[in-house]
Amino acid sequence: MKFLTHILIAIILFTVETISAQKHNVTATVINATSDAGSIKYALYTKENFRKEPVQAKEAKIKEGKSTVVFKNIPAGEYAIICFHDANNNNRMDFEPSGMPLEDYGASNNSLSRFGPPRYEEARFLVTDKDVSFEIKF
């Protein structure tokens, strides 16, 4: 009986480790770009690196106001996405001298503060046991 119990525990532990070690895809789609000029730049962050060096960065063309990227092999955890429309293809977000953005931007959960940059607490989401998809509005 003890042997059977040990085997059952080993199977359960192996299954839990396998599930937690699985990696998933996170798909982000901007659905309302104001033009097809340029591209959309996307960045996937954790809380520790938010608005610094992203876990993954992607770029996608825009077609009929939509743009989609897939962040692949993402381990379970908590993340946030920020993206912006690089309309002039200069590889950076442009701002007015007053600090107001000149290019559209968005974040996961469509959670943008009225003033200031996106905040992690509002944009965060979980990757658990399945792929995740978002529609982001500028």
VMD Tcl script that draws the C-alpha trace (Angstrom):
set ca {
  {0.00 0.00 0.00}
  {2.85 2.39 0.83}
  {4.45 1.66 -2.51}
  {1.23 2.50 -4.35}
  {0.89 5.74 -2.36}
  {4.45 6.76 -3.25}
  {3.83 6.09 -6.94}
  {0.62 8.10 -6.86}
  {2.38 11.05 -5.17}
  {5.22 10.89 -7.72}
  {2.72 10.96 -10.61}
  {0.92 13.96 -9.11}
  {4.18 15.86 -8.54}
  {5.38 15.10 -12.06}
  {2.06 16.30 -13.52}
  {2.15 19.55 -11.51}
  {5.76 20.24 -12.54}
  {4.95 19.54 -16.19}
  {1.96 21.89 -16.16}
  {3.87 24.70 -14.42}
  {6.83 24.32 -16.79}
  {4.66 24.74 -19.88}
  {5.06 27.95 -21.79}
  {2.31 29.76 -23.60}
  {1.66 32.38 -26.25}
  {0.42 35.88 -25.53}
  {-1.30 37.53 -28.51}
  {-1.86 41.29 -28.61}
  {-3.93 43.01 -31.30}
  {-4.30 46.76 -31.70}
  {-7.73 47.21 -33.26}
  {-7.98 50.96 -33.88}
  {-4.80 52.41 -35.36}
  {-5.66 55.73 -37.03}
  {-3.57 54.94 -40.13}
  {-1.59 52.11 -41.69}
  {1.56 54.26 -41.82}
  {4.56 53.02 -39.87}
  {4.20 50.11 -37.47}
  {3.10 49.22 -33.96}
  {5.86 48.51 -31.44}
  {4.93 46.15 -28.58}
  {6.76 45.33 -25.35}
  {5.99 42.59 -22.81}
  {7.06 43.32 -19.23}
  {7.10 41.85 -15.75}
  {6.60 44.04 -12.69}
  {10.35 44.13 -12.05}
  {11.29 45.46 -15.49}
  {8.17 47.50 -16.31}
  {9.00 50.34 -18.74}
  {12.67 49.30 -18.76}
  {14.11 46.35 -20.70}
  {11.17 44.18 -21.89}
  {10.95 40.40 -21.60}
  {10.18 40.43 -25.33}
  {9.72 43.23 -27.86}
  {7.88 42.89 -31.16}
  {6.92 45.06 -34.11}
  {4.10 44.55 -36.59}
  {2.76 46.28 -39.66}
  {-0.72 47.76 -39.66}
  {-3.40 46.67 -42.10}
  {-6.79 48.37 -42.12}
  {-6.18 49.77 -38.64}
  {-5.21 46.42 -37.08}
  {-1.88 45.00 -35.99}
  {-1.13 41.70 -34.22}
  {1.91 40.17 -32.55}
  {2.45 36.90 -30.69}
  {4.86 36.68 -27.77}
  {5.92 33.02 -27.75}
  {7.14 30.66 -25.04}
  {6.01 32.80 -22.12}
  {6.23 31.02 -18.75}
  {3.43 31.26 -16.22}
  {3.50 34.56 -14.35}
  {2.24 38.12 -14.23}
  {2.90 40.46 -17.16}
  {1.85 43.73 -18.81}
  {2.02 44.96 -22.41}
  {2.65 48.49 -23.65}
  {2.51 49.42 -27.32}
  {2.67 52.55 -29.48}
  {2.13 53.56 -33.09}
  {5.50 54.48 -34.58}
  {3.87 56.34 -37.46}
  {7.11 57.91 -38.71}
  {9.30 54.78 -38.27}
  {11.91 56.50 -36.12}
  {11.91 53.62 -33.57}
  {10.82 55.78 -30.64}
  {7.69 57.38 -29.28}
  {7.54 61.07 -30.09}
  {6.44 63.77 -27.63}
  {5.58 67.45 -27.76}
  {7.94 69.79 -25.86}
  {5.31 69.84 -23.09}
  {5.64 66.07 -22.70}
  {2.34 65.13 -24.35}
  {2.62 62.14 -26.70}
  {2.42 62.80 -30.43}
  {1.83 59.13 -31.26}
  {-0.97 56.86 -30.07}
  {-0.22 54.29 -27.38}
  {-2.01 51.61 -25.41}
  {-1.63 48.93 -22.76}
  {-3.04 45.53 -21.89}
  {-6.47 45.71 -20.26}
  {-6.96 49.01 -22.11}
  {-6.02 50.70 -18.87}
  {-4.53 54.07 -19.52}
  {-4.34 56.81 -16.96}
  {-5.72 60.13 -18.15}
  {-2.36 61.71 -17.38}
  {1.03 60.05 -17.42}
  {2.36 56.77 -18.72}
  {0.67 53.37 -18.31}
  {0.83 51.86 -14.82}
  {1.72 48.24 -14.21}
  {-1.03 47.68 -11.65}
  {-3.68 48.58 -14.23}
  {-2.15 46.74 -17.19}
  {-1.13 43.49 -15.50}
  {-2.52 40.09 -16.47}
  {-1.77 36.46 -15.65}
  {-0.41 33.70 -17.83}
  {-1.40 30.43 -16.19}
  {-2.35 27.21 -17.96}
  {-3.40 28.49 -21.41}
  {-2.62 31.02 -24.11}
  {-3.74 34.62 -23.57}
  {-5.13 37.11 -26.12}
  {-5.78 40.84 -25.86}
  {-7.38 43.52 -27.98}
  {-5.74 46.85 -27.26}
  {-7.34 50.19 -28.08}
  {-5.39 53.40 -28.43}
}
mol new
graphics top color blue
foreach p $ca { graphics top sphere $p radius 0.5 }
foreach p [lrange $ca 0 end-1] q [lrange $ca 1 end] { graphics top cylinder $p $q radius 0.2 }
display resetview
